[in-house]
Amino acid sequence: MTIEVRPASVFEDVRTVLGPKSPGANVCWCLSYRIPSKLNNELRGPARGEYVAELCRTRPAPGVLAYDGDDPVGWAAVAPRADTSFARNRKIPHVDDLPVWSLWCVRVRPGHRKQGISHALIAGAVDFARTHGAPAIEAYPLDNGDAKVDLTMAYAGLRKNFERAGFTHAADTTSVLAGHPRILMRLDLR
């Protein structure tokens, strides 16, 4: 299996990875950290997908997709922190004033897990941010040690996967997800 990571500019492929089985369902679509909470709460059902379709038409794309051949098998959300709620998040600190990018969601489709796709997505997100001039990239993964993590909440990523990609612990946070503390990890791209 050869995994290729590309910008998430094809909405149908993003829908394959993030979209609901039922078009009217209110799934995340990876919008909760990307848009203000008021707008996130107002967008219901198909309007959520329509919003993401518009994001896929913008530059830079809203993230990256992993492909196994032509089959989209994973997603990573990556954007300038200033364009996300992490710019104002009280639980996740800013360690300096650098205009960093945030990598906050890594999702691998069922049936494709345990094949290294999340590692490819992290590397692809780093390359994407670097290509767009990011001086550094941050992630806010779970610091779960060896404890199991509910797959629904593993979207934030795991500390060990980011360490493997060269990220280092930059700060503790007061954010907790699925009973595990989240930490701020950073990779300098300069």
C-alpha positions, 0 to 999 in steps of 0.5 A, spaced: 500 500 500 502 506 497 499 512 501 499 519 498 497 525 501 494 531 498 490 538 499 483 537 501 480 540 495 475 535 492 469 535 496 466 529 494 473 525 497 472 530 504 465 527 504 467 520 503 472 521 510 468 526 514 460 526 511 455 522 515 451 516 512 445 520 512 445 527 508 441 530 514 445 528 520 448 533 524 456 531 524 462 535 526 465 535 519 471 538 522 468 545 523 467 545 531 474 548 531 474 552 525 468 556 525 465 560 531 461 556 535 455 561 534 455 559 526 457 552 528 451 551 532 447 554 527 449 550 521 444 544 521 444 538 516 446 539 509 448 546 511 454 543 514 456 539 508 455 545 504 460 550 508 465 544 507 464 544 500 465 552 500 472 551 504 474 546 499 474 551 493 478 556 497 486 556 498 489 554 502 484 547 502 481 546 509 486 540 510 489 534 507 487 527 505 490 521 505 489 516 499 490 509 497 490 509 490 484 513 488 480 511 495 480 517 500 482 513 506 484 519 511 483 526 513 487 531 517 485 538 519 490 544 518 490 551 518 493 557 521 491 558 528 489 565 527 483 562 523 481 557 528 478 557 535 485 555 538 486 563 537 482 564 542 482 558 546 482 559 554 484 552 555 490 551 550 495 557 551 500 560 546 507 559 547 509 565 543 507 570 538 509 566 532 503 565 527 503 558 527 499 553 524 494 548 528 493 541 526 487 539 530 484 533 527 486 526 524 481 521 522 482 515 518 476 511 515 474 504 518 477 499 515 483 502 513 486 503 521 492 500 523 496 501 517 500 507 518 495 512 515 495 517 521 503 518 520 502 519 513 497 524 515 501 528 520 507 528 515 502 531 510 499 536 514 506 538 516 508 539 509 502 542 507 503 548 512 510 548 510 509 549 503 504 555 505 509 559 509 508 556 516 514 558 521 511 552 526 505 547 526 502 545 533 498 540 535 493 538 541 494 531 542 491 526 548 497 525 553 494 518 554 500 514 556 498 507 554 491 507 556 486 506 551 482 511 547 475 511 545 476 512 537 471 517 537 475 522 541 482 520 538 481 525 533 486 530 536 491 525 535 496 521 540 502 524 543 506 518 541 504 519 534 506 526 534 513 525 537 514 520 532 513 525 527 518 530 530 514 534 534 516 536 542 512 538 548 511 545 548 506 546 554 501 543 558 494 545 557 487 545 561 484 541 556 481 534 557 478 530 552 475 523 553 478 523 560 485 524 558 489 531 558 491 534 552 498 537 551 501 542 546 506 539 541 510 543 536 514 542 530 519 548 528 519 549 520 524 554 520 
